Amino acid sequence: MSRKGNCLDNAPMESFFGHFKDEIDATTCKTVAELRWEIGNYMEYYNSTRYQWGLKKMTPEQYRGDLLAA
Protein backbone atom coordinates (compact mmCIF):
# COMPACT_ATOMS: atom_id res chain seq x y z
CA MET A 1 0.00 0.00 0.00
CA SER A 2 1.36 3.36 -0.97
CA ARG A 3 2.10 5.95 1.65
CA LYS A 4 0.20 9.19 1.29
CA GLY A 5 1.89 11.42 -1.27
CA ASN A 6 4.34 8.74 -2.50
CA CYS A 7 3.05 7.17 -5.69
CA LEU A 8 6.38 5.45 -6.41
CA ASP A 9 5.72 2.80 -3.74
CA ASN A 10 3.32 1.00 -6.06
CA ALA A 11 5.24 1.52 -9.32
CA PRO A 12 6.65 -2.05 -9.58
CA MET A 13 3.26 -3.67 -9.05
CA GLU A 14 1.51 -1.23 -11.38
CA SER A 15 4.09 -2.07 -14.04
CA PHE A 16 3.63 -5.82 -13.53
CA PHE A 17 -0.17 -5.67 -13.73
CA GLY A 18 0.02 -3.41 -16.77
CA HIS A 19 2.17 -5.98 -18.61
CA PHE A 20 0.00 -8.80 -17.28
CA LYS A 21 -3.21 -7.28 -18.65
CA ASP A 22 -1.60 -6.63 -22.03
CA GLU A 23 -0.11 -10.10 -22.48
CA ILE A 24 -2.76 -12.41 -20.99
CA ASP A 25 -6.09 -12.96 -22.73
CA ALA A 26 -8.28 -14.14 -19.85
CA THR A 27 -11.38 -14.21 -22.05
CA THR A 28 -10.21 -17.45 -23.68
CA CYS A 29 -10.17 -19.29 -20.33
CA LYS A 30 -13.31 -21.31 -19.74
CA THR A 31 -12.54 -22.56 -16.23
CA VAL A 32 -10.77 -21.26 -13.15
CA ALA A 33 -8.17 -24.02 -13.59
CA GLU A 34 -7.32 -22.73 -17.09
CA LEU A 35 -7.00 -19.17 -15.73
CA ARG A 36 -4.70 -20.36 -12.94
CA TRP A 37 -2.59 -22.22 -15.50
CA GLU A 38 -2.33 -19.07 -17.66
CA ILE A 39 -1.33 -16.98 -14.64
CA GLY A 40 1.27 -19.57 -13.61
CA ASN A 41 2.75 -19.62 -17.10
CA TYR A 42 2.92 -15.84 -17.21
CA MET A 43 4.59 -15.68 -13.79
CA GLU A 44 7.19 -18.21 -14.96
CA TYR A 45 7.81 -16.18 -18.12
CA TYR A 46 7.95 -12.87 -16.21
CA ASN A 47 10.47 -14.16 -13.67
CA SER A 48 12.55 -16.55 -15.77
CA THR A 49 12.68 -15.71 -19.46
CA ARG A 50 11.73 -12.04 -19.94
CA TYR A 51 14.76 -9.83 -20.53
CA GLN A 52 14.79 -6.46 -18.79
CA TRP A 53 16.71 -3.36 -19.84
CA GLY A 54 17.16 -2.26 -16.23
CA LEU A 55 18.91 -5.55 -15.38
CA LYS A 56 21.64 -5.30 -18.01
CA LYS A 57 19.39 -7.07 -20.55
CA MET A 58 19.25 -10.19 -18.36
CA THR A 59 16.32 -12.11 -16.97
CA PRO A 60 15.67 -11.58 -13.26
CA GLU A 61 17.05 -15.05 -12.49
CA GLN A 62 20.20 -14.43 -14.54
CA TYR A 63 20.74 -11.09 -12.85
CA ARG A 64 20.35 -12.61 -9.41
CA GLY A 65 22.87 -15.32 -10.29
CA ASP A 66 25.26 -12.70 -11.64
CA LEU A 67 25.00 -10.72 -8.41
CA LEU A 68 25.57 -13.80 -6.24
CA ALA A 69 28.60 -14.87 -8.31
CA ALA A 70 30.30 -11.49 -7.85
ABEGO torsion letter per residue (X at the ends): XBBBGBAAAAAAAAAAAAAAAAABBAAABABAAAAAAAAAAAAAAAAAABBBAAAGGBBAAAAAAAAAAX
